[in-house]
Amino acid sequence: MTILITGATSAKAYRLKKQFETDNLLLGDYLELPPSMVNSGKLIQLPSPLKSSYAHEMLTLCLDKGIEQVIVLNGNEMEALKPVEQLFAEYNIIIKEINDKL
């Protein structure tokens, strides 16, 4: 299973990453990321949750990259994904919110 953790510019994302024992883990963020990290494939650039097409772009990204679980660290991303959670589930993609302290 490929997992995407959002909020890659935060320390919380890296602490969470350490809890998984899988190589199929991606970190992504909608904030600006260093081009060298994106080009190397270590991080992926996510769409802005402020865009009206955010949910559609995230679904497309998940399908293109074979992502089966999205762990959302940012509240504004969750607000945009919550209404379409069922649509993602139809494609066997789980949306999970992490809002506790890591």
A tleap script that builds the chain and sets N, CA, C and O, in Angstrom:
source leaprc.protein.ff14SB
mol = sequence {
  NMET THR ILE LEU ILE THR GLY ALA THR SER
  ALA LYS ALA TYR ARG LEU LYS LYS GLN PHE
  GLU THR ASP ASN LEU LEU LEU GLY ASP TYR
  LEU GLU LEU PRO PRO SER MET VAL ASN SER
  GLY LYS LEU ILE GLN LEU PRO SER PRO LEU
  LYS SER SER TYR ALA HIE GLU MET LEU THR
  LEU CYS LEU ASP LYS GLY ILE GLU GLN VAL
  ILE VAL LEU ASN GLY ASN GLU MET GLU ALA
  LEU LYS PRO VAL GLU GLN LEU PHE ALA GLU
  TYR ASN ILE ILE ILE LYS GLU ILE ASN ASP
  LYS CLEU
}
set mol.1.N position { 0.847 -1.178 0.000 }
set mol.1.CA position { 0.000 0.000 0.000 }
set mol.1.C position { 0.889 1.236 0.000 }
set mol.1.O position { 1.825 1.334 0.793 }
set mol.2.N position { 0.598 2.166 -0.880 }
set mol.2.CA position { 1.323 3.430 -0.911 }
set mol.2.C position { 0.560 4.448 -0.074 }
set mol.2.O position { -0.654 4.602 -0.208 }
set mol.3.N position { 1.294 5.139 0.791 }
set mol.3.CA position { 0.716 6.108 1.714 }
set mol.3.C position { 1.299 7.484 1.407 }
set mol.3.O position { 2.500 7.628 1.179 }
set mol.4.N position { 0.436 8.485 1.406 }
set mol.4.CA position { 0.859 9.876 1.249 }
set mol.4.C position { 0.618 10.597 2.563 }
set mol.4.O position { -0.487 10.573 3.104 }
set mol.5.N position { 1.664 11.240 3.072 }
set mol.5.CA position { 1.542 12.098 4.252 }
set mol.5.C position { 1.671 13.533 3.761 }
set mol.5.O position { 2.662 13.896 3.127 }
set mol.6.N position { 0.665 14.344 4.058 }
set mol.6.CA position { 0.722 15.751 3.659 }
set mol.6.C position { 1.509 16.540 4.702 }
set mol.6.O position { 1.891 16.001 5.741 }
set mol.7.N position { 1.743 17.793 4.423 }
set mol.7.CA position { 2.451 18.646 5.378 }
set mol.7.C position { 3.934 18.353 5.452 }
set mol.7.O position { 4.533 18.412 6.525 }
set mol.8.N position { 4.531 18.036 4.303 }
set mol.8.CA position { 5.941 17.620 4.265 }
set mol.8.C position { 6.911 18.683 4.749 }
set mol.8.O position { 8.067 18.371 5.035 }
set mol.9.N position { 6.475 19.916 4.848 }
set mol.9.CA position { 7.372 20.961 5.335 }
set mol.9.C position { 7.373 21.036 6.862 }
set mol.9.O position { 8.050 21.883 7.445 }
set mol.10.N position { 6.616 20.151 7.503 }
set mol.10.CA position { 6.546 20.183 8.970 }
set mol.10.C position { 7.337 19.033 9.592 }
set mol.10.O position { 7.498 17.972 8.989 }
set mol.11.N position { 7.814 19.263 10.784 }
set mol.11.CA position { 8.514 18.216 11.528 }
set mol.11.C position { 7.551 17.082 11.880 }
set mol.11.O position { 7.958 15.926 11.991 }
set mol.12.N position { 6.288 17.419 12.053 }
set mol.12.CA position { 5.270 16.422 12.389 }
set mol.12.C position { 5.203 15.330 11.319 }
set mol.12.O position { 5.047 14.153 11.644 }
set mol.13.N position { 5.319 15.712 10.061 }
set mol.13.CA position { 5.273 14.741 8.955 }
set mol.13.C position { 6.434 13.755 9.056 }
set mol.13.O position { 6.261 12.560 8.815 }
set mol.14.N position { 7.596 14.248 9.406 }
set mol.14.CA position { 8.775 13.379 9.504 }
set mol.14.C position { 8.712 12.474 10.737 }
set mol.14.O position { 9.184 11.337 10.697 }
set mol.15.N position { 8.134 12.971 11.824 }
set mol.15.CA position { 7.943 12.127 13.007 }
set mol.15.C position { 6.949 11.005 12.690 }
set mol.15.O position { 7.134 9.862 13.107 }
set mol.16.N position { 5.910 11.346 11.958 }
set mol.16.CA position { 4.911 10.356 11.575 }
set mol.16.C position { 5.508 9.333 10.604 }
set mol.16.O position { 5.214 8.140 10.692 }
set mol.17.N position { 6.334 9.799 9.694 }
set mol.17.CA position { 6.970 8.912 8.711 }
set mol.17.C position { 7.758 7.798 9.412 }
set mol.17.O position { 7.768 6.657 8.951 }
set mol.18.N position { 8.409 8.130 10.511 }
set mol.18.CA position { 9.215 7.155 11.246 }
set mol.18.C position { 8.375 6.028 11.848 }
set mol.18.O position { 8.906 4.971 12.187 }
set mol.19.N position { 7.070 6.250 11.980 }
set mol.19.CA position { 6.195 5.244 12.578 }
set mol.19.C position { 5.799 4.146 11.586 }
set mol.19.O position { 5.224 3.131 11.981 }
set mol.20.N position { 6.103 4.347 10.311 }
set mol.20.CA position { 5.727 3.381 9.289 }
set mol.20.C position { 6.931 2.562 8.864 }
set mol.20.O position { 8.027 3.092 8.679 }
set mol.21.N position { 6.719 1.283 8.714 }
set mol.21.CA position { 7.776 0.393 8.251 }
set mol.21.C position { 7.476 -0.010 6.816 }
set mol.21.O position { 7.201 -1.177 6.537 }
set mol.22.N position { 7.529 0.946 5.920 }
set mol.22.CA position { 7.258 0.689 4.515 }
set mol.22.C position { 8.089 1.611 3.641 }
set mol.22.O position { 8.395 2.742 4.019 }
set mol.23.N position { 8.447 1.117 2.479 }
set mol.23.CA position { 9.152 1.942 1.506 }
set mol.23.C position { 8.162 2.689 0.620 }
set mol.23.O position { 8.541 3.605 -0.111 }
set mol.24.N position { 6.896 2.295 0.689 }
set mol.24.CA position { 5.871 2.898 -0.151 }
set mol.24.C position { 5.218 4.074 0.562 }
set mol.24.O position { 4.010 4.089 0.801 }
set mol.25.N position { 6.037 5.047 0.892 }
set mol.25.CA position { 5.578 6.213 1.633 }
set mol.25.C position { 6.034 7.464 0.912 }
set mol.25.O position { 7.212 7.613 0.587 }
set mol.26.N position { 5.093 8.361 0.663 }
set mol.26.CA position { 5.399 9.633 0.011 }
set mol.26.C position { 5.077 10.773 0.967 }
set mol.26.O position { 4.124 10.701 1.742 }
set mol.27.N position { 5.874 11.810 0.902 }
set mol.27.CA position { 5.593 13.044 1.623 }
set mol.27.C position { 5.287 14.110 0.591 }
set mol.27.O position { 5.966 14.205 -0.431 }
set mol.28.N position { 4.277 14.905 0.852 }
set mol.28.CA position { 3.922 15.970 -0.076 }
set mol.28.C position { 3.418 17.183 0.661 }
set mol.28.O position { 3.013 17.102 1.821 }
set mol.29.N position { 3.447 18.309 -0.020 }
set mol.29.CA position { 2.966 19.545 0.574 }
set mol.29.C position { 2.517 20.480 -0.530 }
set mol.29.O position { 3.024 20.432 -1.651 }
set mol.30.N position { 1.548 21.339 -0.194 }
set mol.30.CA position { 1.122 22.357 -1.141 }
set mol.30.C position { 1.972 23.618 -1.006 }
set mol.30.O position { 1.966 24.472 -1.893 }
set mol.31.N position { 2.695 23.732 0.091 }
set mol.31.CA position { 3.625 24.853 0.242 }
set mol.31.C position { 4.814 24.629 -0.677 }
set mol.31.O position { 5.063 23.508 -1.122 }
set mol.32.N position { 5.540 25.687 -0.956 }
set mol.32.CA position { 6.674 25.575 -1.871 }
set mol.32.C position { 7.722 24.610 -1.325 }
set mol.32.O position { 8.126 24.685 -0.165 }
set mol.33.N position { 8.144 23.709 -2.194 }
set mol.33.CA position { 9.147 22.712 -1.834 }
set mol.33.C position { 10.413 22.949 -2.642 }
set mol.33.O position { 10.340 23.478 -3.751 }
set mol.34.N position { 11.569 22.572 -2.114 }
set mol.34.CA position { 12.814 22.731 -2.867 }
set mol.34.C position { 12.757 21.912 -4.161 }
set mol.34.O position { 12.485 20.712 -4.116 }
set mol.35.N position { 13.009 22.539 -5.304 }
set mol.35.CA position { 12.951 21.815 -6.577 }
set mol.35.C position { 13.822 20.565 -6.607 }
set mol.35.O position { 13.452 19.568 -7.228 }
set mol.36.N position { 14.968 20.608 -5.948 }
set mol.36.CA position { 15.849 19.440 -5.954 }
set mol.36.C position { 15.195 18.246 -5.264 }
set mol.36.O position { 15.399 17.107 -5.684 }
set mol.37.N position { 14.420 18.483 -4.224 }
set mol.37.CA position { 13.738 17.397 -3.512 }
set mol.37.C position { 12.568 16.849 -4.340 }
set mol.37.O position { 12.318 15.644 -4.353 }
set mol.38.N position { 11.865 17.740 -5.024 }
set mol.38.CA position { 10.750 17.305 -5.872 }
set mol.38.C position { 11.288 16.526 -7.070 }
set mol.38.O position { 10.753 15.472 -7.416 }
set mol.39.N position { 12.336 17.037 -7.700 }
set mol.39.CA position { 12.918 16.374 -8.868 }
set mol.39.C position { 13.503 15.015 -8.514 }
set mol.39.O position { 13.501 14.108 -9.347 }
set mol.40.N position { 13.999 14.858 -7.301 }
set mol.40.CA position { 14.582 13.584 -6.886 }
set mol.40.C position { 13.505 12.552 -6.554 }
set mol.40.O position { 13.808 11.367 -6.415 }
set mol.41.N position { 12.255 12.990 -6.425 }
set mol.41.CA position { 11.165 12.087 -6.096 }
set mol.41.C position { 10.978 11.869 -4.609 }
set mol.41.O position { 10.137 11.067 -4.203 }
set mol.42.N position { 11.749 12.571 -3.788 }
set mol.42.CA position { 11.630 12.409 -2.337 }
set mol.42.C position { 10.389 13.111 -1.780 }
set mol.42.O position { 9.834 12.689 -0.764 }
set mol.43.N position { 9.963 14.168 -2.440 }
set mol.43.CA position { 8.770 14.910 -2.045 }
set mol.43.C position { 7.918 15.142 -3.287 }
set mol.43.O position { 8.437 15.191 -4.403 }
set mol.44.N position { 6.617 15.283 -3.091 }
set mol.44.CA position { 5.759 15.633 -4.220 }
set mol.44.C position { 5.011 16.927 -3.915 }
set mol.44.O position { 4.589 17.185 -2.787 }
set mol.45.N position { 4.867 17.717 -4.953 }
set mol.45.CA position { 4.154 18.986 -4.839 }
set mol.45.C position { 2.660 18.704 -4.930 }
set mol.45.O position { 2.192 18.109 -5.901 }
set mol.46.N position { 1.920 19.130 -3.924 }
set mol.46.CA position { 0.477 18.934 -3.899 }
set mol.46.C position { -0.225 20.205 -4.332 }
set mol.46.O position { 0.341 21.293 -4.228 }
set mol.47.N position { -1.455 20.082 -4.817 }
set mol.47.CA position { -2.218 21.280 -5.171 }
set mol.47.C position { -2.624 22.049 -3.919 }
set mol.47.O position { -2.635 21.501 -2.817 }
set mol.48.N position { -2.950 23.299 -4.098 }
set mol.48.CA position { -3.387 24.131 -2.973 }
set mol.48.C position { -4.814 23.761 -2.580 }
set mol.48.O position { -5.680 23.640 -3.446 }
set mol.49.N position { -5.068 23.580 -1.284 }
set mol.49.CA position { -6.427 23.272 -0.848 }
set mol.49.C position { -7.385 24.452 -1.008 }
set mol.49.O position { -8.591 24.306 -0.809 }
set mol.50.N position { -6.857 25.603 -1.363 }
set mol.50.CA position { -7.699 26.771 -1.588 }
set mol.50.C position { -8.316 26.791 -2.989 }
set mol.50.O position { -9.242 27.555 -3.258 }
set mol.51.N position { -7.792 25.946 -3.872 }
set mol.51.CA position { -8.315 25.865 -5.235 }
set mol.51.C position { -9.620 25.082 -5.238 }
set mol.51.O position { -9.765 24.103 -4.506 }
set mol.52.N position { -10.561 25.510 -6.056 }
set mol.52.CA position { -11.843 24.799 -6.137 }
set mol.52.C position { -11.668 23.389 -6.704 }
set mol.52.O position { -12.508 22.521 -6.466 }
set mol.53.N position { -10.603 23.157 -7.440 }
set mol.53.CA position { -10.364 21.851 -8.049 }
set mol.53.C position { -9.472 20.957 -7.184 }
set mol.53.O position { -9.023 19.907 -7.645 }
set mol.54.N position { -9.212 21.355 -5.945 }
set mol.54.CA position { -8.289 20.630 -5.073 }
set mol.54.C position { -8.638 19.147 -4.947 }
set mol.54.O position { -7.781 18.292 -5.168 }
set mol.55.N position { -9.870 18.838 -4.599 }
set mol.55.CA position { -10.259 17.438 -4.382 }
set mol.55.C position { -10.057 16.626 -5.657 }
set mol.55.O position { -9.557 15.503 -5.602 }
set mol.56.N position { -10.439 17.178 -6.792 }
set mol.56.CA position { -10.261 16.484 -8.074 }
set mol.56.C position { -8.780 16.254 -8.368 }
set mol.56.O position { -8.389 15.173 -8.808 }
set mol.57.N position { -7.963 17.271 -8.125 }
set mol.57.CA position { -6.521 17.147 -8.375 }
set mol.57.C position { -5.885 16.118 -7.435 }
set mol.57.O position { -4.999 15.365 -7.840 }
set mol.58.N position { -6.337 16.090 -6.191 }
set mol.58.CA position { -5.803 15.115 -5.238 }
set mol.58.C position { -6.211 13.695 -5.624 }
set mol.58.O position { -5.406 12.769 -5.519 }
set mol.59.N position { -7.456 13.519 -6.069 }
set mol.59.CA position { -7.905 12.196 -6.495 }
set mol.59.C position { -7.090 11.732 -7.698 }
set mol.59.O position { -6.651 10.583 -7.747 }
set mol.60.N position { -6.890 12.606 -8.651 }
set mol.60.CA position { -6.081 12.270 -9.837 }
set mol.60.C position { -4.664 11.894 -9.423 }
set mol.60.O position { -4.117 10.905 -9.912 }
set mol.61.N position { -4.071 12.669 -8.533 }
set mol.61.CA position { -2.719 12.384 -8.055 }
set mol.61.C position { -2.649 11.012 -7.384 }
set mol.61.O position { -1.721 10.240 -7.624 }
set mol.62.N position { -3.632 10.722 -6.550 }
set mol.62.CA position { -3.666 9.429 -5.861 }
set mol.62.C position { -3.779 8.281 -6.857 }
set mol.62.O position { -3.088 7.271 -6.723 }
set mol.63.N position { -4.627 8.429 -7.832 }
set mol.63.CA position { -4.795 7.374 -8.828 }
set mol.63.C position { -3.536 7.215 -9.669 }
set mol.63.O position { -3.122 6.092 -9.956 }
set mol.64.N position { -2.926 8.319 -10.063 }
set mol.64.CA position { -1.708 8.267 -10.881 }
set mol.64.C position { -0.540 7.624 -10.141 }
set mol.64.O position { 0.262 6.914 -10.748 }
set mol.65.N position { -0.440 7.864 -8.845 }
set mol.65.CA position { 0.698 7.377 -8.063 }
set mol.65.C position { 0.384 6.109 -7.266 }
set mol.65.O position { 1.234 5.621 -6.522 }
set mol.66.N position { -0.823 5.578 -7.417 }
set mol.66.CA position { -1.195 4.360 -6.712 }
set mol.66.C position { -1.311 4.535 -5.210 }
set mol.66.O position { -1.064 3.598 -4.452 }
set mol.67.N position { -1.682 5.723 -4.780 }
set mol.67.CA position { -1.811 6.023 -3.347 }
set mol.67.C position { -3.133 5.457 -2.839 }
set mol.67.O position { -4.193 5.717 -3.408 }
set mol.68.N position { -3.054 4.683 -1.762 }
set mol.68.CA position { -4.241 4.060 -1.195 }
set mol.68.C position { -4.658 4.658 0.141 }
set mol.68.O position { -5.746 4.380 0.645 }
set mol.69.N position { -3.778 5.489 0.711 }
set mol.69.CA position { -4.121 6.156 1.967 }
set mol.69.C position { -3.475 7.529 1.976 }
set mol.69.O position { -2.294 7.679 1.663 }
set mol.70.N position { -4.269 8.531 2.342 }
set mol.70.CA position { -3.778 9.899 2.482 }
set mol.70.C position { -3.911 10.282 3.946 }
set mol.70.O position { -5.012 10.308 4.497 }
set mol.71.N position { -2.781 10.578 4.566 }
set mol.71.CA position { -2.786 11.027 5.954 }
set mol.71.C position { -2.641 12.538 5.929 }
set mol.71.O position { -1.603 13.074 5.539 }
set mol.72.N position { -3.692 13.208 6.350 }
set mol.72.CA position { -3.789 14.656 6.246 }
set mol.72.C position { -3.386 15.304 7.564 }
set mol.72.O position { -3.945 14.999 8.618 }
set mol.73.N position { -2.409 16.202 7.488 }
set mol.73.CA position { -1.933 16.879 8.696 }
set mol.73.C position { -2.456 18.310 8.819 }
set mol.73.O position { -2.445 18.881 9.910 }
set mol.74.N position { -2.908 18.887 7.721 }
set mol.74.CA position { -3.342 20.287 7.736 }
set mol.74.C position { -4.868 20.387 7.719 }
set mol.74.O position { -5.533 19.738 6.911 }
set mol.75.N position { -5.406 21.197 8.607 }
set mol.75.CA position { -6.853 21.361 8.721 }
set mol.75.C position { -7.525 21.845 7.454 }
set mol.75.O position { -8.618 21.388 7.122 }
set mol.76.N position { -6.883 22.772 6.734 }
set mol.76.CA position { -7.531 23.286 5.531 }
set mol.76.C position { -7.593 22.225 4.431 }
set mol.76.O position { -8.495 22.251 3.593 }
set mol.77.N position { -6.645 21.299 4.432 }
set mol.77.CA position { -6.706 20.191 3.480 }
set mol.77.C position { -7.857 19.253 3.844 }
set mol.77.O position { -8.589 18.789 2.970 }
set mol.78.N position { -8.006 18.982 5.117 }
set mol.78.CA position { -9.078 18.086 5.564 }
set mol.78.C position { -10.440 18.695 5.284 }
set mol.78.O position { -11.369 17.986 4.895 }
set mol.79.N position { -10.569 20.003 5.478 }
set mol.79.CA position { -11.835 20.681 5.182 }
set mol.79.C position { -12.216 20.500 3.719 }
set mol.79.O position { -13.393 20.338 3.396 }
set mol.80.N position { -11.232 20.528 2.841 }
set mol.80.CA position { -11.498 20.379 1.414 }
set mol.80.C position { -11.763 18.922 1.022 }
set mol.80.O position { -12.468 18.663 0.047 }
set mol.81.N position { -11.203 17.973 1.773 }
set mol.81.CA position { -11.351 16.560 1.428 }
set mol.81.C position { -12.537 15.890 2.131 }
set mol.81.O position { -13.078 14.911 1.617 }
set mol.82.N position { -12.935 16.385 3.260 }
set mol.82.CA position { -14.017 15.759 4.036 }
set mol.82.C position { -15.289 15.568 3.209 }
set mol.82.O position { -15.878 14.488 3.267 }
set mol.83.N position { -15.738 16.561 2.443 }
set mol.83.CA position { -16.973 16.383 1.675 }
set mol.83.C position { -16.869 15.321 0.563 }
set mol.83.O position { -17.895 14.820 0.101 }
set mol.84.N position { -15.671 14.979 0.138 }
set mol.84.CA position { -15.503 14.014 -0.963 }
set mol.84.C position { -14.863 12.713 -0.484 }
set mol.84.O position { -14.367 11.922 -1.286 }
set mol.85.N position { -14.879 12.504 0.810 }
set mol.85.CA position { -14.271 11.306 1.381 }
set mol.85.C position { -14.894 10.031 0.795 }
set mol.85.O position { -14.189 9.052 0.549 }
set mol.86.N position { -16.193 10.046 0.576 }
set mol.86.CA position { -16.880 8.880 0.018 }
set mol.86.C position { -16.421 8.610 -1.421 }
set mol.86.O position { -16.282 7.453 -1.819 }
set mol.87.N position { -16.189 9.655 -2.189 }
set mol.87.CA position { -15.694 9.489 -3.562 }
set mol.87.C position { -14.335 8.798 -3.553 }
set mol.87.O position { -14.100 7.882 -4.342 }
set mol.88.N position { -13.449 9.224 -2.676 }
set mol.88.CA position { -12.133 8.598 -2.560 }
set mol.88.C position { -12.301 7.124 -2.157 }
set mol.88.O position { -11.595 6.257 -2.670 }
set mol.89.N position { -13.229 6.847 -1.244 }
set mol.89.CA position { -13.472 5.477 -0.788 }
set mol.89.C position { -13.927 4.582 -1.941 }
set mol.89.O position { -13.612 3.392 -1.967 }
set mol.90.N position { -14.660 5.146 -2.885 }
set mol.90.CA position { -15.095 4.376 -4.052 }
set mol.90.C position { -13.905 3.902 -4.887 }
set mol.90.O position { -14.004 2.916 -5.616 }
set mol.91.N position { -12.795 4.603 -4.776 }
set mol.91.CA position { -11.560 4.213 -5.462 }
set mol.91.C position { -10.590 3.512 -4.506 }
set mol.91.O position { -9.405 3.370 -4.808 }
set mol.92.N position { -11.099 3.080 -3.360 }
set mol.92.CA position { -10.304 2.385 -2.332 }
set mol.92.C position { -9.148 3.232 -1.807 }
set mol.92.O position { -8.056 2.729 -1.546 }
set mol.93.N position { -9.413 4.517 -1.659 }
set mol.93.CA position { -8.428 5.442 -1.089 }
set mol.93.C position { -8.982 5.934 0.251 }
set mol.93.O position { -10.070 6.507 0.318 }
set mol.94.N position { -8.219 5.700 1.298 }
set mol.94.CA position { -8.624 6.088 2.652 }
set mol.94.C position { -8.055 7.464 2.970 }
set mol.94.O position { -6.875 7.725 2.740 }
set mol.95.N position { -8.896 8.335 3.498 }
set mol.95.CA position { -8.460 9.655 3.963 }
set mol.95.C position { -8.456 9.592 5.487 }
set mol.95.O position { -9.465 9.261 6.109 }
set mol.96.N position { -7.311 9.912 6.076 }
set mol.96.CA position { -7.186 9.840 7.527 }
set mol.96.C position { -6.619 11.157 8.037 }
set mol.96.O position { -5.623 11.663 7.520 }
set mol.97.N position { -7.258 11.692 9.041 }
set mol.97.CA position { -6.792 12.959 9.626 }
set mol.97.C position { -6.004 12.671 10.892 }
set mol.97.O position { -6.440 11.914 11.759 }
set mol.98.N position { -4.853 13.281 10.978 }
set mol.98.CA position { -4.032 13.201 12.189 }
set mol.98.C position { -4.002 14.603 12.780 }
set mol.98.O position { -3.413 15.514 12.197 }
set mol.99.N position { -4.629 14.776 13.918 }
set mol.99.CA position { -4.640 16.114 14.523 }
set mol.99.C position { -4.124 16.110 15.943 }
set mol.99.O position { -4.212 17.112 16.653 }
set mol.100.N position { -3.581 14.965 16.355 }
set mol.100.CA position { -2.991 14.922 17.691 }
set mol.100.C position { -1.519 15.321 17.632 }
set mol.100.O position { -0.936 15.417 16.552 }
set mol.101.N position { -0.940 15.544 18.768 }
set mol.101.CA position { 0.470 15.927 18.816 }
set mol.101.C position { 1.342 14.688 18.642 }
set mol.101.O position { 1.127 13.658 19.281 }
set mol.102.N position { 2.313 14.813 17.777 }
set mol.102.CA position { 3.270 13.711 17.564 }
set mol.102.C position { 4.601 14.067 18.171 }
set mol.102.O position { 5.543 13.277 18.101 }
savepdb mol mol.pdb
quit
